[in-house]
Amino acid sequence: MAKISFDGRTGRVRSSVRNDEPKTQKSVGDVVREIKKGMKKPEGEDYREHSLAIHGLVCARCGREFDHTSRQLLTVHHKDGNHHNNPPDGSNWENLCAYCHEDVHSREVLGEYFNGTRGGRDDVVVYGDDDTNSGLASLGAKLQEAMKNKKK
């Protein structure tokens, strides 16, 4: 039981702890179990494991196969973009490797930018103007032109 007191003369706060309960030490296993129990997601929110069980350890875009040692590179992509839409049959999910998942979302951002439906200050468009021998130069020119038009 804790006791807190305030000394008005000196302006100090004093605290003391009196523990009447006998001290018991928990085993490492018990502590780990308690931590894991606290980390568990509520029922229905652990859609990642459910998606991996349904669709397997394979990227749906590039076909790369994963095993138990590299499964952390697989992510679950929500096809409709709604992270709360988690049907039990997995129809809104597809397993994508981290690289393909990033590619899907960056293409969405770029498409929204060119359509004019996105254009906040946080959006960054990267372009290269020094590589004239590849198709990236024409993309870079288009992006530069779009940035000029946007500033007007």
Long-range contacts (C-beta under 8 A, 24 or more apart in sequence): 44-86, 45-86, 47-76, 47-86, 47-93, 48-75, 48-76, 50-86, 50-88, 50-90, 51-76, 51-90, 51-93, 51-95, 52-76, 52-95, 54-89, 54-90, 54-93, 55-90, 55-93, 55-94, 55-95, 56-95, 57-95, 58-95, 59-95, 59-96, 59-97, 59-100, 60-94, 60-95, 60-96, 60-100, 61-94, 61-96, 61-97, 61-100, 61-103, 61-104, 62-97, 62-99, 62-100, 64-97, 66-97, 73-97, 73-98, 74-98, 75-101, 77-101, 77-104, 113-146, 114-146, 119-150
